Structures are given as structure tokens and as C-alpha cells.
């Protein structure tokens, strides 16, 4: 007996509109060590995803996502170097990170979960012609704006779970070493 594939009845959800949108950070997911190729060089780097709930509802009748908030996320190399994209964005949001935290590391969730911000959103065209909404900038929420609550669960979506399963160094969980190991030789 043959099994035939069937045409999917997919509903295309429009991307988050371009522009500036109020948002709240609702989740941080540790992807662990990921294999990255950039400019022909392959490296294993620690990656994290910071997810934002946008104060804009999806208008897509017939979809399970209709009238839910848009979600945008940004993937970072988990680095406290002052020139890393993660640190540049965190500083631009007014997140205070002390010199010791830069050296020792810090709990990312503690710093950014429930952080209110304005996100700049741009559209980029993928190689398949699909339009993707991407975060281009993050700034602190201006005075006078009412803070928005988190309405979404912080469960990772399927694409994040898939990336987590592709971790190249199992066992690396992102926790800092014990205090005494960190200060040896200082």
C-alpha cells in the first residue's frame, strides 16, 4: 500500500509591521553551544535567545494565532565582551551591568525578563522570498508609557527546542563555576 503526501492547508501569518513597537521581554532560552559558520570559519559558540512580546495583535482570522500578541526574538552569542551584540543591546536598554558581572557573568533572565522597551522592527526578505520581521534596535520605554504585562507562557517554541537538541557540547548548561574555582589564581 502506498502513502501519499497531502497538500497542507497553511495560513500565512503576516509579519509584525515595520516601525517602532512597545514590547516586554517574556523569555530567555539557552541554546547551549551551537556550531556557527561565518566568513568561511566554523566555530562552536554559546547562544541565547531573548524573546519579546509586542504590544500589537496578530490580525489573521482563521488562524490559531489570531488576536494574540506578535513575538519577536533575537539570538545572541552569550558573551559579556563590551563589543558583543548582547552587551550593546543590554546597555542601550539601560540595563546596568557592573564590572564584576562583566568578568564573572550574570543571570541574563534576572536582567531582562519583564524589561520594558521600544523595539525597532524592520523587514528582510529571505532567500525563499518570505518576508521576515527582525529587531533592528532596542531602547528603554519612554516616560509616560504604561508598562505592558506579559500574557504569553515562556515555553520555548519548536524551533528553539530543535536548536537546543542540536547543542554540540552536551552538558554545558550555562551555570557559572563554583566561587572557589573562579577566584583561584587571582
DODOLO-305767 format. One record per residue: residue in one letter; x negated, y, z negated of N, C-alpha, C, O, CB in turn; residue number from 1. Coordinates in steps of 0.2 Angstrom, whole numbers. Glycine has a CB too. Layout:
DODOLO-305767
{node 'A', {X, Y, Z}, {X, Y, Z}, {X, Y, Z}, {X, Y, Z}, {X, Y, Z}, NUM}
...
//
This chain:
DODOLO-305767
{node 'X', {-4, -6, 0}, {0, 0, 0}, {-4, 6, 0}, {-9, 6, -4}, {5, 0, -6}, 1}
{node 'X', {-3, 11, 4}, {-6, 17, 4}, {-4, 23, 0}, {2, 23, -2}, {-7, 20, 12}, 2}
{node 'X', {-8, 27, -3}, {-6, 33, -7}, {-7, 39, -3}, {-13, 40, -1}, {-9, 32, -14}, 3}
{node 'X', {-2, 43, -2}, {-3, 49, 2}, {-4, 55, -2}, {0, 55, -7}, {2, 50, 7}, 4}
{node 'X', {-8, 60, -1}, {-8, 66, -4}, {-2, 70, -3}, {1, 69, 3}, {-15, 70, -2}, 5}
{node 'X', {0, 74, -7}, {6, 79, -6}, {4, 86, -6}, {-1, 88, -10}, {11, 77, -11}, 6}
{node 'X', {7, 90, -2}, {6, 97, -2}, {8, 100, -9}, {14, 98, -11}, {10, 100, 4}, 7}
{node 'X', {4, 104, -12}, {5, 107, -19}, {10, 113, -18}, {9, 117, -13}, {-1, 109, -22}, 8}
{node 'X', {14, 114, -22}, {18, 120, -22}, {15, 125, -27}, {18, 126, -33}, {26, 118, -24}, 9}
{node 'X', {10, 128, -25}, {6, 133, -30}, {9, 140, -29}, {11, 142, -23}, {-1, 133, -28}, 10}
{node 'X', {10, 143, -34}, {12, 150, -34}, {5, 154, -35}, {2, 153, -40}, {17, 152, -40}, 11}
{node 'X', {4, 159, -31}, {-2, 163, -32}, {0, 169, -36}, {5, 173, -35}, {-4, 166, -25}, 12}
{node 'X', {-4, 169, -42}, {-3, 175, -46}, {-7, 181, -44}, {-13, 180, -43}, {-4, 173, -54}, 13}
{node 'X', {-4, 186, -44}, {-8, 192, -41}, {-14, 194, -46}, {-12, 193, -52}, {-4, 198, -40}, 14}
{node 'X', {-19, 196, -44}, {-25, 198, -49}, {-23, 204, -53}, {-18, 208, -51}, {-31, 199, -45}, 15}
{node 'X', {-26, 204, -59}, {-25, 210, -63}, {-26, 217, -59}, {-31, 217, -55}, {-29, 210, -69}, 16}
{node 'X', {-22, 222, -59}, {-23, 228, -55}, {-30, 231, -56}, {-32, 231, -62}, {-17, 232, -56}, 17}
{node 'X', {-32, 234, -51}, {-38, 238, -52}, {-37, 244, -57}, {-31, 246, -57}, {-41, 241, -45}, 18}
{node 'X', {-42, 247, -60}, {-41, 253, -64}, {-44, 251, -71}, {-48, 247, -72}, {-34, 255, -64}, 19}
{node 'X', {-41, 256, -75}, {-43, 255, -82}, {-37, 253, -86}, {-32, 255, -86}, {-46, 262, -85}, 20}
{node 'X', {-39, 248, -91}, {-33, 245, -94}, {-35, 244, -102}, {-41, 243, -103}, {-31, 238, -91}, 21}
{node 'X', {-30, 245, -106}, {-31, 244, -113}, {-32, 236, -114}, {-28, 232, -111}, {-26, 247, -118}, 22}
{node 'X', {-36, 234, -119}, {-37, 227, -120}, {-39, 225, -127}, {-42, 230, -131}, {-42, 224, -115}, 23}
{node 'X', {-38, 219, -129}, {-41, 217, -136}, {-45, 210, -134}, {-42, 206, -131}, {-35, 216, -141}, 24}
{node 'X', {-50, 209, -138}, {-54, 203, -137}, {-50, 198, -141}, {-49, 199, -147}, {-61, 204, -139}, 25}
{node 'X', {-49, 192, -138}, {-45, 187, -142}, {-49, 181, -142}, {-46, 176, -146}, {-38, 186, -138}, 26}
{node 'X', {-54, 180, -139}, {-58, 174, -139}, {-65, 174, -137}, {-67, 178, -133}, {-54, 168, -135}, 27}
{node 'X', {-69, 170, -140}, {-76, 169, -138}, {-78, 162, -138}, {-76, 158, -142}, {-81, 173, -143}, 28}
{node 'X', {-80, 159, -132}, {-81, 152, -131}, {-89, 151, -130}, {-92, 154, -125}, {-77, 149, -126}, 29}
{node 'X', {-92, 147, -133}, {-99, 145, -132}, {-99, 139, -127}, {-97, 134, -128}, {-102, 143, -139}, 30}
{node 'X', {-102, 141, -121}, {-103, 136, -116}, {-109, 131, -117}, {-110, 127, -113}, {-103, 139, -109}, 31}
{node 'X', {-113, 133, -122}, {-120, 129, -123}, {-125, 131, -117}, {-124, 136, -114}, {-118, 122, -123}, 32}
{node 'X', {-129, 127, -116}, {-135, 128, -111}, {-132, 126, -104}, {-129, 120, -103}, {-141, 124, -113}, 33}
{node 'X', {-132, 130, -100}, {-130, 129, -93}, {-135, 130, -88}, {-140, 135, -89}, {-124, 134, -91}, 34}
{node 'X', {-135, 126, -83}, {-140, 127, -78}, {-138, 132, -73}, {-133, 132, -70}, {-141, 120, -74}, 35}
{node 'X', {-143, 137, -72}, {-141, 143, -68}, {-147, 144, -63}, {-153, 143, -64}, {-141, 149, -72}, 36}
{node 'X', {-145, 145, -56}, {-150, 146, -51}, {-149, 153, -49}, {-143, 155, -47}, {-149, 141, -45}, 37}
{node 'X', {-154, 157, -49}, {-154, 164, -47}, {-160, 166, -44}, {-166, 165, -46}, {-153, 169, -53}, 38}
{node 'X', {-160, 169, -38}, {-165, 170, -34}, {-170, 164, -32}, {-176, 165, -32}, {-169, 176, -37}, 39}
{node 'X', {-167, 159, -31}, {-170, 153, -30}, {-174, 149, -36}, {-177, 144, -35}, {-176, 154, -25}, 40}
{node 'X', {-173, 152, -42}, {-176, 149, -48}, {-170, 146, -52}, {-165, 149, -54}, {-180, 154, -52}, 41}
{node 'X', {-171, 140, -54}, {-166, 136, -58}, {-169, 136, -66}, {-175, 135, -67}, {-165, 129, -56}, 42}
{node 'X', {-164, 138, -70}, {-166, 139, -77}, {-160, 136, -81}, {-154, 136, -79}, {-167, 146, -80}, 43}
{node 'X', {-161, 134, -87}, {-156, 132, -92}, {-155, 138, -97}, {-160, 139, -101}, {-158, 125, -96}, 44}
{node 'X', {-150, 141, -97}, {-149, 147, -102}, {-142, 146, -106}, {-137, 143, -104}, {-148, 153, -97}, 45}
{node 'X', {-142, 149, -112}, {-137, 148, -116}, {-131, 153, -114}, {-133, 159, -113}, {-138, 150, -124}, 46}
{node 'X', {-125, 151, -113}, {-120, 155, -110}, {-114, 156, -115}, {-112, 151, -118}, {-118, 153, -103}, 47}
{node 'X', {-111, 162, -115}, {-105, 163, -119}, {-100, 166, -115}, {-102, 170, -110}, {-106, 166, -126}, 48}
{node 'X', {-93, 165, -116}, {-88, 169, -113}, {-84, 173, -118}, {-82, 170, -123}, {-83, 164, -109}, 49}
{node 'X', {-83, 179, -116}, {-79, 184, -120}, {-73, 185, -116}, {-73, 188, -111}, {-83, 190, -122}, 50}
{node 'X', {-67, 184, -120}, {-61, 184, -116}, {-56, 190, -119}, {-56, 191, -125}, {-57, 178, -117}, 51}
{node 'X', {-53, 194, -114}, {-49, 200, -116}, {-42, 199, -114}, {-41, 196, -108}, {-52, 206, -113}, 52}
{node 'X', {-38, 200, -118}, {-30, 201, -117}, {-29, 208, -115}, {-30, 213, -118}, {-26, 198, -123}, 53}
{node 'X', {-26, 209, -109}, {-25, 215, -106}, {-18, 217, -107}, {-13, 213, -108}, {-26, 215, -98}, 54}
{node 'X', {-17, 224, -108}, {-10, 227, -110}, {-6, 228, -104}, {-4, 233, -102}, {-11, 233, -114}, 55}
{node 'X', {-6, 223, -100}, {-2, 223, -93}, {1, 216, -92}, {-3, 211, -93}, {-7, 225, -87}, 56}
{node 'X', {7, 215, -91}, {10, 209, -90}, {10, 207, -83}, {10, 211, -78}, {18, 209, -92}, 57}
{node 'X', {10, 200, -82}, {10, 197, -75}, {17, 197, -72}, {22, 195, -76}, {7, 190, -75}, 58}
{node 'X', {18, 200, -66}, {24, 200, -63}, {24, 195, -58}, {23, 197, -52}, {26, 207, -60}, 59}
{node 'X', {26, 189, -59}, {26, 184, -54}, {32, 179, -56}, {31, 173, -59}, {20, 180, -55}, 60}
{node 'X', {38, 181, -54}, {44, 177, -56}, {43, 170, -53}, {41, 169, -47}, {51, 180, -53}, 61}
{node 'X', {45, 165, -56}, {45, 158, -54}, {38, 155, -57}, {37, 149, -56}, {45, 158, -47}, 62}
{node 'X', {34, 159, -60}, {28, 156, -62}, {28, 155, -70}, {32, 159, -73}, {22, 161, -61}, 63}
{node 'X', {25, 150, -72}, {24, 149, -80}, {21, 155, -83}, {22, 156, -89}, {20, 143, -81}, 64}
{node 'X', {17, 159, -79}, {14, 165, -82}, {18, 171, -82}, {15, 176, -84}, {7, 165, -79}, 65}
{node 'X', {24, 171, -79}, {27, 177, -78}, {29, 181, -85}, {30, 177, -90}, {34, 176, -75}, 66}
{node 'X', {27, 187, -85}, {28, 191, -91}, {23, 190, -97}, {24, 192, -103}, {35, 190, -94}, 67}
{node 'X', {18, 186, -95}, {13, 185, -100}, {7, 190, -99}, {7, 193, -93}, {10, 178, -100}, 68}
{node 'X', {3, 192, -104}, {-2, 196, -103}, {-8, 194, -98}, {-9, 188, -98}, {-6, 198, -109}, 69}
{node 'X', {-11, 198, -94}, {-16, 196, -90}, {-22, 195, -95}, {-22, 198, -100}, {-18, 202, -85}, 70}
{node 'X', {-27, 190, -93}, {-33, 189, -96}, {-38, 190, -92}, {-38, 187, -86}, {-32, 181, -99}, 71}
{node 'X', {-44, 193, -94}, {-50, 193, -90}, {-55, 191, -95}, {-55, 192, -101}, {-51, 201, -88}, 72}
{node 'X', {-61, 188, -92}, {-66, 186, -96}, {-73, 188, -93}, {-73, 189, -87}, {-66, 179, -98}, 73}
{node 'X', {-78, 188, -97}, {-85, 190, -94}, {-89, 184, -97}, {-89, 183, -103}, {-87, 197, -96}, 74}
{node 'X', {-93, 181, -93}, {-98, 176, -95}, {-105, 180, -96}, {-107, 183, -92}, {-99, 170, -90}, 75}
{node 'X', {-108, 179, -102}, {-115, 182, -103}, {-120, 176, -105}, {-118, 171, -107}, {-114, 187, -109}, 76}
{node 'X', {-126, 178, -103}, {-132, 174, -106}, {-132, 177, -114}, {-132, 182, -115}, {-139, 176, -103}, 77}
{node 'X', {-132, 172, -118}, {-132, 173, -125}, {-139, 175, -128}, {-143, 171, -130}, {-129, 167, -129}, 78}
{node 'X', {-140, 182, -127}, {-146, 185, -128}, {-146, 191, -132}, {-141, 195, -130}, {-150, 186, -122}, 79}
{node 'X', {-150, 192, -137}, {-150, 199, -141}, {-155, 204, -138}, {-156, 209, -141}, {-151, 197, -148}, 80}
{node 'X', {-158, 202, -133}, {-163, 207, -130}, {-159, 213, -128}, {-153, 213, -125}, {-166, 204, -123}, 81}
{node 'X', {-162, 219, -129}, {-159, 225, -128}, {-156, 227, -121}, {-152, 231, -120}, {-163, 231, -130}, 82}
{node 'X', {-160, 223, -116}, {-158, 224, -109}, {-153, 219, -107}, {-151, 219, -101}, {-164, 224, -105}, 83}
{node 'X', {-151, 214, -111}, {-146, 209, -109}, {-139, 212, -108}, {-137, 217, -111}, {-146, 203, -114}, 84}
{node 'X', {-136, 209, -103}, {-129, 212, -101}, {-124, 212, -108}, {-120, 216, -109}, {-126, 208, -96}, 85}
{node 'X', {-125, 206, -112}, {-121, 206, -118}, {-122, 212, -122}, {-118, 215, -125}, {-122, 199, -121}, 86}
{node 'X', {-129, 213, -124}, {-130, 218, -128}, {-128, 225, -126}, {-126, 230, -129}, {-138, 218, -130}, 87}
{node 'X', {-129, 226, -119}, {-127, 233, -116}, {-120, 234, -117}, {-118, 239, -119}, {-129, 233, -108}, 88}
{node 'X', {-116, 229, -115}, {-109, 229, -116}, {-107, 230, -124}, {-102, 234, -125}, {-105, 223, -113}, 89}
{node 'X', {-110, 227, -128}, {-108, 227, -135}, {-110, 234, -138}, {-106, 237, -141}, {-112, 222, -139}, 90}
{node 'X', {-115, 237, -136}, {-117, 244, -138}, {-113, 249, -135}, {-111, 253, -138}, {-125, 245, -136}, 91}
{node 'X', {-111, 248, -129}, {-106, 253, -126}, {-99, 253, -129}, {-96, 258, -129}, {-105, 251, -118}, 92}
{node 'X', {-97, 247, -132}, {-91, 247, -136}, {-92, 249, -143}, {-87, 250, -147}, {-89, 239, -136}, 93}
{node 'X', {-98, 252, -145}, {-99, 254, -152}, {-100, 249, -157}, {-99, 250, -163}, {-93, 259, -153}, 94}
{node 'X', {-101, 243, -155}, {-102, 238, -160}, {-109, 239, -163}, {-114, 239, -159}, {-102, 230, -156}, 95}
{node 'X', {-110, 239, -169}, {-116, 240, -172}, {-120, 234, -173}, {-117, 229, -177}, {-115, 244, -179}, 96}
{node 'X', {-126, 234, -171}, {-130, 228, -172}, {-137, 230, -174}, {-140, 234, -171}, {-131, 224, -165}, 97}
{node 'X', {-138, 228, -180}, {-144, 230, -184}, {-150, 227, -181}, {-150, 222, -177}, {-144, 229, -191}, 98}
{node 'X', {-156, 230, -183}, {-162, 227, -180}, {-163, 220, -182}, {-166, 216, -179}, {-168, 231, -183}, 99}
{node 'X', {-162, 218, -189}, {-162, 211, -191}, {-158, 207, -187}, {-160, 201, -186}, {-161, 211, -199}, 100}
{node 'X', {-152, 209, -186}, {-147, 205, -182}, {-150, 203, -175}, {-149, 198, -172}, {-140, 208, -182}, 101}
{node 'X', {-153, 208, -172}, {-156, 208, -165}, {-161, 202, -165}, {-162, 198, -161}, {-159, 214, -163}, 102}
{node 'X', {-165, 202, -171}, {-170, 197, -172}, {-168, 190, -173}, {-170, 185, -170}, {-175, 200, -177}, 103}
{node 'X', {-163, 190, -178}, {-161, 184, -181}, {-155, 181, -177}, {-154, 175, -177}, {-159, 184, -188}, 104}
{node 'X', {-151, 185, -173}, {-145, 183, -170}, {-139, 185, -175}, {-140, 187, -181}, {-145, 175, -169}, 105}
{node 'X', {-133, 184, -172}, {-127, 186, -176}, {-121, 182, -174}, {-121, 179, -168}, {-126, 194, -176}, 106}
{node 'X', {-116, 182, -178}, {-110, 179, -176}, {-106, 183, -171}, {-103, 188, -173}, {-105, 177, -182}, 107}
{node 'X', {-106, 181, -165}, {-103, 185, -159}, {-95, 186, -161}, {-93, 191, -160}, {-104, 182, -153}, 108}
{node 'X', {-92, 180, -163}, {-85, 181, -164}, {-83, 186, -169}, {-79, 190, -169}, {-82, 174, -166}, 109}
{node 'X', {-87, 186, -175}, {-86, 191, -180}, {-87, 198, -178}, {-83, 203, -180}, {-91, 190, -186}, 110}
{node 'X', {-91, 200, -173}, {-92, 206, -170}, {-87, 208, -165}, {-85, 214, -165}, {-99, 207, -167}, 111}
{node 'X', {-84, 204, -161}, {-80, 206, -155}, {-72, 204, -156}, {-68, 207, -153}, {-83, 204, -149}, 112}
{node 'X', {-71, 198, -159}, {-64, 196, -160}, {-60, 202, -163}, {-62, 205, -168}, {-63, 190, -164}, 113}
{node 'X', {-54, 203, -160}, {-49, 209, -161}, {-52, 216, -160}, {-49, 221, -161}, {-48, 209, -169}, 114}
{node 'X', {-58, 216, -157}, {-61, 223, -154}, {-56, 226, -149}, {-55, 222, -144}, {-68, 222, -152}, 115}
{node 'X', {-54, 232, -150}, {-50, 235, -145}, {-55, 239, -140}, {-60, 242, -142}, {-45, 240, -149}, 116}
{node 'X', {-53, 239, -134}, {-57, 243, -129}, {-53, 245, -123}, {-47, 243, -122}, {-62, 238, -127}, 117}
{node 'X', {-56, 249, -119}, {-53, 250, -112}, {-58, 247, -107}, {-64, 247, -107}, {-53, 258, -111}, 118}
{node 'X', {-55, 243, -103}, {-59, 239, -98}, {-58, 242, -91}, {-52, 243, -89}, {-57, 231, -98}, 119}
{node 'X', {-63, 243, -87}, {-63, 245, -80}, {-63, 238, -76}, {-66, 234, -77}, {-69, 249, -78}, 120}
{node 'X', {-58, 238, -72}, {-56, 232, -68}, {-57, 234, -61}, {-55, 238, -58}, {-49, 229, -69}, 121}
{node 'X', {-61, 230, -57}, {-62, 230, -50}, {-60, 224, -47}, {-59, 219, -50}, {-70, 232, -48}, 122}
{node 'X', {-59, 224, -40}, {-58, 218, -36}, {-64, 216, -32}, {-67, 221, -29}, {-51, 219, -32}, 123}
{node 'X', {-65, 210, -32}, {-70, 207, -27}, {-67, 202, -23}, {-63, 198, -26}, {-76, 205, -31}, 124}
{node 'X', {-70, 201, -17}, {-67, 196, -13}, {-72, 190, -13}, {-78, 191, -12}, {-67, 198, -5}, 125}
{node 'X', {-69, 184, -14}, {-73, 178, -15}, {-75, 176, -8}, {-72, 178, -3}, {-70, 173, -18}, 126}
{node 'X', {-79, 171, -7}, {-81, 168, -1}, {-76, 165, 3}, {-76, 164, 9}, {-87, 163, -1}, 127}
{node 'X', {-71, 163, -1}, {-65, 160, 2}, {-59, 165, 4}, {-54, 163, 6}, {-62, 154, -3}, 128}
{node 'X', {-61, 171, 3}, {-56, 176, 4}, {-51, 178, -1}, {-47, 183, -1}, {-52, 174, 10}, 129}
{node 'X', {-52, 175, -7}, {-47, 176, -13}, {-50, 182, -16}, {-56, 183, -17}, {-47, 170, -18}, 130}
{node 'X', {-45, 186, -18}, {-47, 192, -22}, {-47, 191, -29}, {-43, 188, -32}, {-42, 198, -21}, 131}
{node 'X', {-53, 193, -33}, {-54, 191, -40}, {-54, 198, -44}, {-57, 203, -41}, {-60, 187, -41}, 132}
{node 'X', {-51, 198, -49}, {-52, 204, -54}, {-58, 203, -58}, {-58, 198, -62}, {-45, 206, -58}, 133}
{node 'X', {-62, 208, -59}, {-68, 207, -63}, {-69, 213, -67}, {-67, 219, -66}, {-74, 206, -59}, 134}
{node 'X', {-72, 212, -73}, {-73, 218, -78}, {-79, 221, -76}, {-84, 218, -75}, {-74, 215, -85}, 135}
{node 'X', {-78, 228, -74}, {-84, 232, -72}, {-87, 236, -78}, {-93, 238, -78}, {-82, 236, -66}, 136}
{node 'X', {-83, 238, -83}, {-85, 242, -88}, {-81, 241, -94}, {-75, 239, -94}, {-85, 249, -86}, 137}
{node 'X', {-84, 242, -100}, {-80, 242, -107}, {-82, 248, -111}, {-88, 250, -111}, {-82, 235, -111}, 138}
{node 'X', {-77, 251, -113}, {-78, 257, -118}, {-73, 257, -124}, {-68, 253, -123}, {-77, 264, -114}, 139}
{node 'X', {-75, 260, -129}, {-71, 260, -135}, {-64, 263, -134}, {-63, 267, -129}, {-74, 263, -141}, 140}
{node 'X', {-59, 260, -137}, {-52, 263, -137}, {-52, 270, -139}, {-55, 272, -145}, {-47, 259, -141}, 141}
{node 'X', {-50, 275, -135}, {-50, 282, -137}, {-45, 283, -143}, {-41, 279, -144}, {-48, 286, -131}, 142}
{node 'X', {-47, 289, -146}, {-42, 291, -152}, {-35, 292, -149}, {-34, 294, -143}, {-45, 297, -155}, 143}
{node 'X', {-30, 290, -153}, {-23, 291, -151}, {-20, 285, -148}, {-14, 285, -147}, {-23, 297, -146}, 144}
{node 'X', {-24, 280, -146}, {-21, 274, -143}, {-19, 270, -149}, {-23, 269, -154}, {-26, 271, -138}, 145}
{node 'X', {-13, 267, -148}, {-11, 262, -153}, {-14, 255, -152}, {-15, 253, -146}, {-3, 261, -153}, 146}
{node 'X', {-17, 252, -157}, {-21, 246, -156}, {-15, 240, -154}, {-10, 240, -156}, {-24, 243, -162}, 147}
{node 'X', {-17, 236, -149}, {-13, 231, -147}, {-14, 224, -151}, {-20, 223, -152}, {-14, 230, -139}, 148}
{node 'X', {-9, 221, -153}, {-10, 214, -156}, {-12, 209, -151}, {-11, 209, -145}, {-4, 212, -160}, 149}
{node 'X', {-15, 203, -154}, {-17, 198, -150}, {-10, 193, -149}, {-7, 192, -155}, {-23, 193, -153}, 150}
{node 'X', {-8, 192, -143}, {-2, 187, -143}, {-4, 181, -140}, {1, 176, -139}, {3, 191, -138}, 151}
{node 'X', {-10, 179, -138}, {-12, 173, -135}, {-16, 168, -140}, {-19, 171, -144}, {-16, 174, -129}, 152}
{node 'X', {-15, 162, -139}, {-19, 157, -143}, {-27, 158, -140}, {-28, 159, -134}, {-17, 150, -143}, 153}
{node 'X', {-31, 156, -144}, {-38, 157, -142}, {-41, 150, -139}, {-47, 149, -139}, {-43, 159, -148}, 154}
{node 'X', {-36, 146, -137}, {-39, 139, -135}, {-42, 140, -128}, {-40, 144, -124}, {-32, 135, -134}, 155}
{node 'X', {-48, 137, -127}, {-51, 138, -120}, {-47, 135, -114}, {-44, 130, -115}, {-58, 135, -120}, 156}
{node 'X', {-47, 139, -109}, {-44, 136, -103}, {-48, 130, -100}, {-53, 129, -102}, {-42, 142, -98}, 157}
{node 'X', {-45, 127, -95}, {-48, 121, -92}, {-55, 122, -89}, {-59, 118, -90}, {-43, 118, -87}, 158}
{node 'X', {-55, 128, -86}, {-62, 130, -83}, {-67, 130, -88}, {-73, 129, -87}, {-61, 136, -78}, 159}
{node 'X', {-66, 133, -94}, {-71, 134, -99}, {-72, 127, -102}, {-78, 125, -103}, {-68, 138, -105}, 160}
{node 'X', {-67, 123, -103}, {-68, 116, -106}, {-73, 112, -101}, {-77, 108, -103}, {-62, 112, -107}, 161}
{node 'X', {-72, 113, -94}, {-76, 109, -89}, {-83, 112, -90}, {-88, 108, -89}, {-73, 111, -82}, 162}
{node 'X', {-84, 118, -91}, {-91, 121, -91}, {-94, 118, -98}, {-100, 117, -98}, {-91, 129, -91}, 163}
{node 'X', {-90, 118, -103}, {-93, 115, -109}, {-95, 108, -109}, {-100, 106, -111}, {-88, 116, -115}, 164}
{node 'X', {-92, 104, -105}, {-94, 97, -103}, {-100, 97, -99}, {-103, 91, -98}, {-88, 94, -100}, 165}
{node 'X', {-102, 102, -95}, {-107, 102, -91}, {-114, 105, -95}, {-119, 106, -92}, {-106, 106, -85}, 166}
{node 'X', {-113, 105, -101}, {-119, 108, -105}, {-125, 103, -104}, {-124, 97, -104}, {-117, 108, -113}, 167}
{node 'X', {-131, 106, -102}, {-137, 102, -101}, {-141, 100, -106}, {-145, 96, -106}, {-141, 106, -96}, 168}
{node 'X', {-140, 103, -112}, {-143, 101, -118}, {-138, 99, -124}, {-137, 103, -128}, {-148, 106, -120}, 169}
{node 'X', {-135, 93, -124}, {-131, 91, -129}, {-134, 92, -136}, {-140, 91, -137}, {-128, 84, -128}, 170}
{node 'X', {-129, 94, -141}, {-132, 95, -147}, {-134, 102, -149}, {-134, 104, -155}, {-138, 91, -149}, 171}
{node 'X', {-134, 107, -144}, {-136, 114, -146}, {-129, 117, -147}, {-125, 118, -142}, {-140, 117, -140}, 172}
{node 'X', {-128, 119, -153}, {-121, 122, -155}, {-121, 129, -156}, {-116, 132, -158}, {-119, 118, -161}, 173}
{node 'X', {-127, 132, -155}, {-127, 140, -156}, {-128, 142, -163}, {-129, 148, -165}, {-121, 143, -154}, 174}
{node 'X', {-128, 138, -168}, {-129, 140, -175}, {-137, 141, -176}, {-141, 138, -174}, {-127, 134, -180}, 175}
{node 'X', {-138, 146, -180}, {-145, 148, -182}, {-148, 143, -186}, {-145, 139, -190}, {-146, 155, -185}, 176}
{node 'X', {-155, 142, -186}, {-158, 138, -190}, {-157, 140, -198}, {-156, 145, -199}, {-166, 137, -188}, 177}
{node 'X', {-159, 135, -202}, {-158, 137, -209}, {-163, 143, -211}, {-168, 144, -208}, {-160, 131, -214}, 178}
{node 'X', {-161, 147, -216}, {-165, 153, -218}, {-173, 151, -219}, {-177, 155, -216}, {-162, 156, -224}, 179}
{node 'X', {-174, 146, -222}, {-182, 145, -223}, {-185, 143, -217}, {-191, 145, -217}, {-182, 139, -228}, 180}
{node 'X', {-182, 140, -212}, {-186, 139, -206}, {-187, 145, -202}, {-192, 145, -198}, {-182, 134, -202}, 181}
{node 'X', {-183, 150, -203}, {-183, 156, -199}, {-188, 160, -201}, {-191, 164, -197}, {-176, 159, -199}, 182}
{node 'X', {-190, 160, -208}, {-194, 165, -210}, {-202, 162, -211}, {-206, 166, -213}, {-192, 167, -217}, 183}
{node 'X', {-203, 156, -210}, {-209, 153, -210}, {-214, 157, -205}, {-212, 158, -200}, {-209, 145, -208}, 184}
{node 'X', {-220, 158, -208}, {-225, 162, -204}, {-224, 169, -203}, {-228, 172, -200}, {-225, 159, -197}, 185}
{node 'X', {-219, 172, -207}, {-219, 179, -207}, {-223, 183, -212}, {-223, 189, -212}, {-211, 181, -208}, 186}
//
